[in-house]
């Protein structure tokens, strides 16, 4: 079964939400559709980004999962442009 990474830059957390609500929202959205394998928080060029790795059967469904994650997180924090990666042959390839 293919493995994917949804990566989402995070800005300010909306009032009334704590920092933990960002990853909690992302994991809840992804796990309602796919199996979450791993989560991480990275800093790239000074911008925090969350990474949720999951597996699923289909690239189209993976895009749906990434969109659902972005939608859920955008309710608790500002977000940037998401990226979706597919693991193929030991390498991560960009899907969107």
C-alpha positions, 0 to 999 in steps of 0.5 A: 500500500502506498505511503504519502506525506501531507505537508502544511506550513502553519502560521498563527494559531487562531484565538481560543486554540492552543498550539496542540490543536493544530496537529490534533486537527490534522491527525483527526482529519487524516485518521478519519479516512486513512491510516496515520503512520507518523507525524512530525513538526519541522521548521523550514526557512523559519516557518513551522510545518506539520507533516502527517504520513499516511497510507492509502490505496489511491493517489486521488484519495490521497489528495482528498485526505490532504485537502481534508487535513488542510481544511481541518487545520485552517479552522484552528490556524492560518496555513500556507500551500500544502504539498503531497508526496508519494513514496516510490522506490525509496524516494519521496515524489511530489504529487501536488 
